[in-house]
Amino acid sequence: MIKPRLKLVTDPGLKADVPDFRVGDRIEVHQRILDGQKERIQIFEGDVIARQNGGISENVVVRRLVQGEGVERIFPIHSPRIAKIVIKNAGMVGRAKLYYLRDRVGKATKIKDDVKRQHKIDADLKHAAESAAKAAQEAAAKATAEGGESKSAKKKRERKEAEAAKKK
């Protein structure tokens, strides 16, 4: 149980957009990396072999094979360096930790797909995309109804005005 005062401190740091993934799922972790002055996104795709702790200190261990060699990384889920986590395939396993995959090679490392859960994940993603598109359309319609215009329409109009001014 988390004490109420500790919860007051940790709750603002929790991310709301973390998907409901489980051990056995194949996920993509989009991590922000600093390259000198620039910041870029690096994607690490692999199977979740463990989830540890809870709350703000929750970690996930992701494993993938690179040129026949197993590579594992531990990611803090609620870190500001993690841009997003995307579920690629839902897996069906009967264990909480899949450390036994470390000793396996080839087809023995395959995880059985959970088709029912994958359909539910796909339907949720489709519904979220549709609702986002609908909200964007409503926002654009509201902006035009108020007499405003979209950024792209404004740029287009300004470009035409600039060309007309050059011709004169």
ABEGO torsion letter per residue (X at the ends): XBBAAAAAAAAAABBAABBBBBBGBBBBBBBBBBBEABBBBBBBBBBBABBBEBEAABBBBBBBBBGGBBBBBBBBAABAABABBBBABBBBBABABAAAAAABBEAAABBBBBAAAAAAAAAAAAAAAAAAAAAAAAAAAAAAAAGBBBAAAAAAAAAAAAAAAAAX
